[in-house]
C-alpha cells in the first residue's frame, strides 16, 4: 500500500525519461495504481499518465484500457479521459466509435478548456477540421481569458480557420491581443 506524492511521481517520470523506456514506465505507473492508498495525485491521473506511456511505447490497446480504468475511477484529472479514449480509438482505426465518444463529451455538460483543446487537436490530427473548429471556438469562448489554454485554443482555431478558408471574426482579434 502506498501514499503517492507528486515528488515521488516526478522522480519516477524523470528516471524513465532518462532510460527512454515507455513500456517500463507504463508498467511501473500501473503497479503504482495497484498499490495506491492515497496521494497528492489521483489514481485516475496516474492511469492517464500510464496510458500516455503505453501510446508512446506503441501499445494503444493497453493505453485504451488505462484510459477506461481512469474514467471508471472517476478521480480528478486535468483532461477528461474520454478525450484520450477518442484519440486512441482513432489510432486503433475505430473512427466511428471515436466520434461517438467525442459527441458524448460535448453533450455531457461542462467541458474544461484543456479537454476542448485535446479534442480539437485530435480532430485536426484525424482530418475533421470543421468539428475541430467548432470545438476550438467553444473552448476559446469558455476558457479563462489570457490563460495558456485560452491562447492555445485561439491559435489552434486560427490555423484551422485559415485551412478552412473561413473569414476572420471577433475571436481572431483576441489572438492578436494575446501576443
Secondary structure, DSSP 4 states (H G I P E B T S, - for coil): -EEE-HHHHHHHHHHHHHHT-HHHHHHHHHHHHHHEEEESS-HHHHHHHHHHHHHHTT-HHHHHHHHHHHHHH----SS-HHHHHHHHHHHTT-HHHHHHHHHHHHHSS---HHHHHHHHHHHHHTT-HHHHHHHHHHHHHHSPTTSHHHHHHHHHHHHHHHHHTPPP-HHHHHHHHT-
